[in-house]
Amino acid sequence: MTGDGVVPGPDILLLERAATLRNHAGQPAFPGGAVDPEDTGVEQTALREANEETGLDPSSVRVVASLPPLPVPVSRFLVTPVLAWWERPHPVAPLHREEVASVTRVPVSELVDPANRVTVRHPAGYASPGFAVRGMVVWGFTAALVSGLLDIGGWTVPWHPERVLDVPSTSSDLGLSEEER
């Protein structure tokens, strides 16, 4: 991010879920949530949730596509990713601290940087792609989706999957050096 808050090049909007939540506590994630009865579709749900969680102005965004629903087995959620282009970026921040601990824009250039790519090992034994960016370890469903989108977009560059981090138990237990935080 530059001194004026502008992120150079394309970026993604991530939030860190509050540590007190019942599901996926403390994890980096995309804005989103459950469909409300008044929502007209998954696109409206995504924009409403992003507004409620981060203050994103839905009129500043152009929805590009909705991907097929994807399961998150551990929580039994079925997530429909909605891709959008933020045409008129503006400041965003956590609006409800009981749900969202922090909000950050992560440049794609940081996500594809091999120095920020990791393999994340879960205590249950499985490992998946991850990203050590902006003082957080992005892992699980969010990292898999980001990794897949980078692959599809042709942005992925070779990285070192042997750099392994354990799933962090808290935001201060990231396994990162002070420079990486």
Protein Blocks (a to p, Z undefined) as FASTA:
>chain_A
ZZkopaghjddddddddfkbmbhghiacdedddddfklgbjklmmmmmmmmmnopafklp
ccfbdcdddddfknopacdddddddfbgcddddfblklmmbdcdddfklmmmmklgccdd
dfkopacddddeehiacehjllmmmmmmmmmnopaccddfklccdddfbfklnopafklZ
Z
